[in-house]
Structures are given as structure tokens and as C-alpha cells.
């Protein structure tokens, strides 16, 4: 089942958090488990108070929706341990019709890869017959690889050089040690001489029979004796394929994790000589193999945007996501989608009001927890129904939710706003960033923060620090100017601070900042339209 993630904006306020929780719950009534409440920013104090008050978990933190390797469905992984004979790797490749097999170490972590190139090298190596050797290999395994019969098993494991007895006998005998293996044809005197030399094993090639005298001598001298129908060249070729995979595999295979982005993976695979990469778990064990074919699929996370509709406010990677729906109550911003989607925008006081209306319209009743969360979202964004953005729909939604959530909404609103004004231990820069939004207005990019304060004395005592923090934020964001509204609910007004071009700010506001703005309680309704009109007028001047 393709999950759909519900996101608020980057600096989520209480309405943003509440609406994603409420909408995911609403949609999951008909599609259980499909909708996931998510967030891409930190929880502020007011939202934490709300979640704790109603015993609800915070939305899952997902900092980016850019597709990662965790979003890919992997085919079965063909991997073999590094001690397995190379011939078994080749057999698997032929059987499954695959070009590469990952070789893993004892812990299951990728150690290398055997592909057609590595196998070709193993086979070409048999041309150098004098350089043949086997690393420790059970005699039964060697017999299986050579399609040989074990006539005498004197050594359970063989290890040493392999000689094809094509030189003069005395030359071959001079080279060999007690660990080595000889390959010989149907020449009993040579067979007996090699056995008498006390070598480790004798392989009779070309279907040569093992005579009784040779068998007796092999048993007496503790020499393993094998017979095979392969000719000497065939034995040499298969001896190389008896090498353990670790001796043949190619190393340096790219390794990626589930957290790596698909865009990054495409670059890695394209630049790899293997044209592939291993994907590992957090513990480093093999989880899948990426190829160019795997990366052809268009992988996008499905996303619902709530409480915003501007790309600058959306979760990182939104341009790589599949936006399926937008629900908002702000002005229309510049966001585009690949296909037609559901878009609902209603200029009510809170996105949580829109979600509550969906419950009311469908006859569904939210749980106490969800009702309480939505109620807090409305009370927060409308400043306990005191903001100029408050509509009759917001009040109706509060009347619907309050009996389900339990308690007095007036008292809940006061407690909620009070929690949002607890600034103890919070740096000023963090406080401003909690509720900062970016807007593209006529020819200007502006960031506007809003902070609810218990009294204007709080911010006036910090004038210089506020200006310094705004300039730092403006510079970091590359905005034309940065503004901050310090809003006092009891006095129904806001103090405005700004950083940026001094001439521009003076032209906009006509006085030195900070400036008291009576009646300005809402950034989106009271302040932003007014600011936009001011910028238009300046542009015409």
C-alpha cells in the first residue's frame, strides 16, 4: 500500500501540527493506515503543550521527501559467501541469467562482486598452467568440481600448487613438494613415480583408470587419488574455478545505504565500473543491489500539503514528490504539480477548522484526542477567537469540537497561548525561527516572523538583539529583508521590527522601526496584504 504523508510547513505552528494529525485520522477512517501525519520542523512549546494535554504522539519527523533508496522495491538478492568455490558462483549466474553476484564476508557484509569479467579472468588464467594452485579445498569439493571419483582419500583438505605432468618426469618431480597435486594421463609408471614421491594428491585425467598397483601405492604413501574424464586442459580450467570466490572476486564495489538519495545513487552507479552498487542496512549487511535498470523507475513519495501552498514553505525535496492534495487557508502561492490535484483553500481562521468541517459534513465524530488537537489548532491560529481572521466557521467548529474534547475552550485557549509565551531558555534566534515564513512579493523576497508576547515590554527590552538576529536570518536566507511581528493579544496590536535596505524599509513604513501597528494581529490577513500593496506602490513610484 502506497502511504501518503501529510505535511504542514517547515516551521510548524500549532495549527500546522493539528491539521496534519486531524486530516490523517479523517482519511484513515476509510483507508486505515494509509495516511501518515508528518512534520519537517521542530515542535514548539505551544504545540508540545497541546500534544501532552491530549496524549497524542507528535507527527513523524521527515526532514525531506526527496526519494531515497528506502523507497525502492528490490528484487531478490543473489549473494554467496566468500569461501564458496567460484564454479558455484558461475553455476548460479547461468541458472538465474544474472551478470553479477555479490560476495559477502562472514558477517554478511559485501566484500566484492563476481561478474562476467571476473569469471573471464579466472578462465584465462588457466593458460598459465604452471601457475595453477588450490587454496584449502575439501577433497570432496574438488572431486565435485572435476566430476571426478575419489579412489583414495588420504587428505580431507588439499592445498598447494598443481602440476600438469607434461615435462620430463625428473623435471616435474624436482618441482613438487608434499603439499602439491599432479595431473597425469594413462601412464602407470609415471603415476607410480609421482605417488612414490609423496605428493598430496594425484589426478588421473582423460578417463585414465586407476590400476591396483597405483591404488595400493597411494594408500601406502597417503596420497589422495582421483580419476576424471576431463582432459588435462579441462582439469586446469576447472582447478581455477575451484578457487574460493574471495580469490576471484573484484573489490571496490560502491556501497550505499537506505538514506542515500536516488539522485546520488544514479551518479554512483553510472560512474562505477560494475554499473551496480550494493545497498546495505544500518548494520552494514547486504539488503539489495542497485543497477541502472533498477533506477529507471520513477519513485516519488505521495504528499498532502496542509496549512501552506508555497514551495518555499514546504518540506525539502517537494519538487521530487507527488503532491496529491493541498488544504490551506492562506493566500495562493507559487507551487506547481505534475498533474491535476485536489486543492481546497478557504479563508477561515485555521486549517484545523477546515478539517473539523470535513468531520461535520460527513457525519463522522473525531475521538476525544483528535477533537482536542483540532480545537487547539483553531484557538492558536485565531488567538482564542480574538484575531481578525476569525470567521463564523471557526466558531462553529469550536462549538462542535469542545464537547467532544471536554473542558472550556476559553480556558484552553488562554493556557495554550500562555504555553506559547514561555520563552525561558530559548535563544532569540530560535524563537524567531519558530514561526517564520518566506514570501515572494512584488520583486522582493521577504521573511516574516511572528512571536506572541505577554507584553510589549518583553520585546522593547531586546531591541538591539532583535535587529541583530533579524539581520543574521536575512543574510543566511538571502532575503531582501526580514521582518518580525511581536504580537500582544491583550492590547490587540503588534510591534514591527525589520532588517534590510534602510531606504526600502523607510519607504515602506515611513518611520523608524520598531513601529506599533494597532489592530494587526494576523500576519496573513492584517499585515501581508498591506505589505504587498505597499511594495506595489513603491514599484510604481
Buried (B, 14 or more C-beta within 10 A) or exposed (E): EEEBBBBBBBBBBBBBBBBBBBBBBBBBEEEEEBBBBBBBBBBBBBBBBBBEBBEBEBBEEBEBBBBBBEBBEEEEBBBBBBBBBBBBBBEBBEEEEBBBBBBBBEEBBBBBBBBEBBBEEBBEBBEEBEEBBBBEBEBEBBBBBBEBEBBBBBBEBBBBBBBBBEEEBEEBBEEBEEBBBBBBBEBBEBBBBBBBBEBBBBBBBBEBEBBEEBBEBBBEBEBBBBBBEBBBBBBBBBBBBBBBBBBBBBEEBBBBBBEBBBEBBBEBBEEBEBBBBBBBEEEBBBBBBBBEEBBEEEBBBBBBBBBBBBBBBBBBBBEBBBBBBBBBBBBEBEBEBEEEEEBBBEEBBBBBBBBBBBBBEEEEEBEBBBBBBBBBBBBBBBBBBBBBBBBEBBBBBBEBBBEBBEEEBEEBBBBBBBBBBEBEEEEBBEBBBBBBBBBBBBEBBBBBBBBBBBEBEBBEEBEEEBBBBBBBBBEEBEBBBBBBBBBBBEBBBBBBBBBBEEEBBEBBBEEEBBBEBEEBBBBBBBBBEEBBEBBEEBEEE
